[in-house]
Amino acid sequence: MWIASRVFVVLCALGSLACTLYAGHHNRSILLVGMFAVWVVAPFLGLLGVLRGVERGSGPAAKVLHLIAPILGFAALGLYAAFALRPPARNAAAPFLILPICSWAVVACMFLFARSKRTKNSR
């Protein structure tokens, strides 16, 4: 199960990266588009880090995290696709700035949840 969730998260990260590059293809600054790409992909890397930390565990906490990770990845990909495929607007960059912050908040909660379950199990 943990391999499937990690592969799905990687595929969602690649899809989100494609949406970001598509949304920024009219921008003249390659550096700015590159920075957006790194900003969008970073929470997926954090999510993979959390999954790697719980891959050894087979308890209910690991199962919950492996279930939440693909849901978060798919939700982020869906939102990025929705914003990338709509007609360009004045504030087209806002979703690509705000969504990673929200994703990092969820990843931080997942990390704290995994850490609390690990410390309770080690006692």
SVG drawing of the C-alpha trace seen along z (x, -y; Angstrom):
<svg xmlns="http://www.w3.org/2000/svg" viewBox="-12 -42 28 45">
<polyline fill="none" stroke="black" stroke-width="0.4" points="0.0,0.0 2.8,-2.4 4.3,-2.0 1.1,-2.8 0.5,-6.0 4.0,-7.2 3.7,-6.6 0.4,-8.4 1.8,-11.4 4.7,-11.5 2.3,-11.4 0.2,-14.2 3.4,-16.3 4.3,-15.8 0.8,-16.8 0.8,-19.9 4.2,-20.8 2.8,-20.5 -0.2,-22.7 2.2,-25.3 4.3,-25.4 1.3,-25.6 -0.2,-28.4 3.1,-30.3 3.9,-29.7 3.0,-33.3 5.3,-34.7 8.6,-36.2 10.6,-35.4 11.9,-31.8 13.3,-32.4 9.8,-33.3 8.2,-30.3 11.0,-28.1 10.5,-29.5 6.8,-28.9 7.5,-25.3 9.8,-24.7 7.2,-26.3 4.4,-24.1 6.4,-20.8 7.9,-21.4 4.9,-20.3 4.8,-17.0 8.4,-16.4 7.4,-17.1 4.5,-14.7 6.9,-12.0 9.2,-12.7 6.3,-12.0 5.4,-8.9 9.0,-7.7 9.1,-8.3 6.0,-6.0 6.8,-3.4 8.3,-1.1 5.2,-1.3 2.3,0.9 0.0,-0.4 -3.2,-2.3 -1.4,-5.7 0.6,-4.6 -2.5,-3.4 -4.3,-6.7 -1.3,-8.7 -1.0,-6.5 -4.7,-7.0 -4.6,-10.8 -1.5,-11.4 -3.1,-10.4 -6.2,-12.4 -4.2,-15.5 -2.2,-15.0 -5.3,-14.5 -7.0,-17.5 -4.0,-19.7 -3.7,-18.5 -7.4,-19.1 -7.2,-22.6 -4.0,-23.4 -5.6,-22.0 -8.8,-24.0 -6.8,-27.2 -4.4,-26.5 -7.1,-25.6 -9.3,-28.6 -8.9,-31.8 -6.0,-34.0 -7.1,-36.5 -5.5,-39.4 -4.6,-37.4 -3.8,-34.1 -0.8,-33.5 -2.7,-33.7 -3.8,-30.0 -0.2,-28.9 1.0,-30.9 -1.7,-30.1 -2.3,-26.4 1.3,-25.3 0.9,-27.1 -2.3,-25.2 -0.6,-22.0 2.4,-22.6 -0.1,-23.1 -1.6,-19.7 1.8,-18.1 2.9,-19.6 -0.2,-18.2 0.5,-14.8 4.1,-15.0 3.0,-15.9 0.4,-13.1 3.0,-10.5 5.4,-11.8 2.9,-11.6 1.9,-8.1 5.5,-7.0 6.4,-8.4 3.3,-6.8 4.2,-3.4 7.8,-3.6 6.8,-4.0"/>
</svg>
